[in-house]
């Protein structure tokens, strides 16, 4: 008969650190998708994509949002590293 497995315990701090790292790794992928999105919005009759003012505003808004999210993730990861280094010493 098989033994019942004990539940896997993951320390909350290391689990959070890993998820923040995963989010930081996926941020460029989401950024590329969001930046390429206007190319699929409105091709004109010739099939060539055109850039309107609203699409330009969208691109700068996405760019700014990516910078803000990267800064937040960076601070969270740095704070988490500082907290774990206090326990190691």
SULGIUR-V718698 format. One record per backbone hydrogen bond with DSSP energy under -1.0 kcal/mol. NH is the residue of the N-H (numbers start at 1). CO is the residue of the C=O. If there is no record, write none. Layout:
# SULGIUR-V718698
((NH CO) (NH CO))
This chain:
# SULGIUR-V718698
((15 11) (16 12) (17 13) (18 14) (19 15) (20 16) (21 17) (22 18) (23 19) (24 20) (25 21) (26 22) (27 23) (30 26) (31 27) (32 28) (33 29) (34 30) (35 31) (36 32) (39 36) (40 37) (44 48) (47 44) (56 52) (57 53) (58 54) (59 55) (60 56) (61 57) (62 58) (63 59) (64 60) (65 61) (66 62) (67 63) (68 64) (69 65) (70 66) (71 67) (72 68) (73 69) (74 70) (75 71) (76 72) (77 73) (78 74) (79 75) (80 76) (81 77) (82 78) (83 79) (84 80) (85 81) (86 82) (88 84) (89 85))
